[in-house]
Amino acid sequence: MKLARKLTAALTLGAALIWAGSEVQREREERAALLADVSRDHRDLGLVLAAAIASAEKPPEEVLRELAPRRDGLTVTFLRGNEPRRATSEALTVTHLPVADRGVLELAETNDTSDHFVSAARRESVVALVVLVALFALLSNILGELLIGRRTRLLVERTRRIGRGDLRAEPVGPPRDELAELAAEIESMCAGLRVARDEVAQQSEERVRAVEQLRHADRLGTVGKLAAGIAHELGTPLNVVAGRAALAAQAPDIDEAKRHARAIREATDRMARLLRQLMSFARRSELKICVQPIAPVVERAVAFVEPLSRKHGVTVSVDNTAPKAIAAIDAAQIEQVLVNLLVNALQASDRGATVEIKISRADDEVHLAVRDRGIGIDEGDLSRVFDPFFTTKDVGEGTGLGLSVARGIVEEHRGDIGVESERGGGTTVTVKLPARRTQVVMENEACSTPTLM
Amino acid sequence: MLNAHPHVIQPRARAIVAEDDPAFLELLGEALGAAGFEPFLVRSGGELLRAVERFSLERYPKPPVDLIVTDLRMPRLSGLDALRWIRAGRWDVPAILLTAFADDALDTEAARVGATLVAKPVRLDALTCIAEMLLRRHPAAFARRRICS
């Protein structure tokens, strides 16, 4: 609307100026014409009067007194000889006419009438101008509002709605003018946005579904693997128990029966060990996170495996490059992780070898690396080491759950666990743990050690 | 109970048992031994092949063993693959394949190598029954036993 008003104001001003200019010109011409009329009138009158004076016996003043019209503003004088003559001026029109050789007739008339006429005309024209301008202004307001203002406002609202995300289609008339064209283009742009938005929504939906499926499948996969693993690992010793029991029932003497009974004992021990590992697998959902120094946890784990390390003739050494390092952990669970890693390392090492635990700090993380120089892991097996029940150890020596459990615990701490190994070159398992509580890992109320933040 | 004719000394039928779980392996050995077989125990598909090779030299021209009992899933070389190798060597030895996961595909594969599938967990009496029946159909030497129910 402001646009329309500006336009109209400019046009109106221009028109008004042009009009005013032409009016002034016309006024001038009119006045000149009026005064010319007066002069002509004077001359006509003067000729008559001059003729009368010339032919009359009376003195000219008398003639004039008798004959001169008495008009307001008109003075007729007879001038003799060197009597001064008046001159035409702004307010006065003076005409001189010689009368034979007796003198000059002077007709002087004020310009009042003409001036009145002109000023009346001027007043009229000014009024007309004002009316015209007012009319223009009104028309421009109305038309501006109808043709431009309202429609522009609607367009602005439409684009605002689009900006807010309302991409519903709206009907648009035929492209009668620029604004209608604009409206049509906006709708077509809106349609384009709709298509794009639907595509994006669909893609993101597909992606979300795919991720969900993967997660679901992964969960199923792990649970499936676990179930299959349990079925197998428990099923076999169970089979042994059943078979041995049958044989024991048929045994010819007590010594054979005792032999079978011993085998039953071993099988049930194996099942019990597996069940214990499974229980700790299941039990670990209760995490108690506290921010605490990591060194004591490592030391406790080392102390725990001391009998085993002695049995294997392997030394365990701790290399602490960050003595004051702290981490947000459940101490008992991380201890279990370390014990599992140490047991693996010890079992893989030769007599007299060393297993090294390195503690280090990196930004917001604490790194624990358990390294052995044992037999190493095949490249093909590396990707499966964390699978439940996967083990390269002899049957009965390991359940295949140690690394699986470890990974589960580390992941619940929002940490990371990785393994590097080469066949014949030793293995390093690195555990990364957050050094401070993260948003997801909230600290529990009861922490025995004061938090060092 | 080893022979039906005590005055004829029958050599015991030799059975190779391949199974990676040592306790289970021992059990199978005991069961087959009690059923009159001479069990030979190995712990992997590779060891199975090596044993068959060794015995085939020893017992030539007779078949290396009278019965093969093998677990399907073993590290590195599976029981099925080992049997394929053995069949390729034209040894027509009766075979029993033990498995915890039986499906149609496995049925076909087992049939192809001429092995009888026995599902785990294994009922020992059923196993020994099947073993004897397989031997009965075979011209090789076998221990005569009454068929268990």
Interface residues (C-beta under 8 A of the other chain):
Chain A: A231 H232 G235 T236 P237 L238 N239 V240 A242 G243 R244 A246 L247 Q250 H260 A263 E266 A267 R270 D394 V395 G396
Chain B: D20 D21 P22 A23 F24 E26 L27 L28 E30 A31 A34 A100 K120 P121 V122 R123 L124 D125
